[in-house]
């Protein structure tokens, strides 16, 4: 396939904005992919059952594209259902490592957080060799009444690789689903995230970090529909772009009829470390209900000379000062990760990626 059109916005804007979708070239969607072996699952709770079987006749509300969704349905080489019944918060870790023997991952994941369950799921994706890797994932989450689910996703693929992720969540009454997505790039890292907040007092929260240091392309399409009374959606995105990296952010919160007293907020901030980095943003609020509260903001800019001078006046060189400022932007999201080993790993990966970049004011 020469070119794919992916990640359509739920509402069309002027074509002059160049943000309604993204076109990706030279990606082949295979009907047959070889076995993927490098997956390590750590689960120490009998109340969390992991099965190699999922429902396959689903229809995604959005997703990245019909072609990518069909590939996952028909040709997935990793299929897992995580069924959670734990009343005490437990953690499941799934670590995936790409290498020359396991280079193509087509992943069909389903998570069912049963009534009153509590859990943390950590999904890690790493690449070990400097060859092209391919990742196409559909992740579907059902959060039943009073459940509490946190999903932490760390994507750390090399600059030759394509990362395609479609996420769909359904939140029932009094449920809480929180995502923390740390995206350290790839050649193309394209994510479609949708939350169907249908239950009364349901809470959907997304904290996202992206970091581009070379020629990475990020296309982030975050969508939430709010149906339940007193429900809430909170989207917080912090990003840094250096050199020739590029980002499209599309955030949509839609207040549906009947969601009285619902709240929705989205905030996206991008720090540009290079004159050639590019940032496009499209935050949107849609509303069919009167008694709601919504806010959105988006900003992009460079490090101020005054801020940089202040730090350097304490005896810190320019590159180290810029790294400190970058990591400070991510700090509030990173500090919310309770797994200290994972937090340290993410900070080290951010350091490594920043070390590769050339900086200019």
Order of alpha helices (4+ residues) and beta strands (2+ residues): beta-beta-beta-beta-alpha-beta-beta-beta-beta-beta-beta-beta-beta-beta-beta-beta-beta-beta-beta-beta-beta-alpha-alpha-alpha
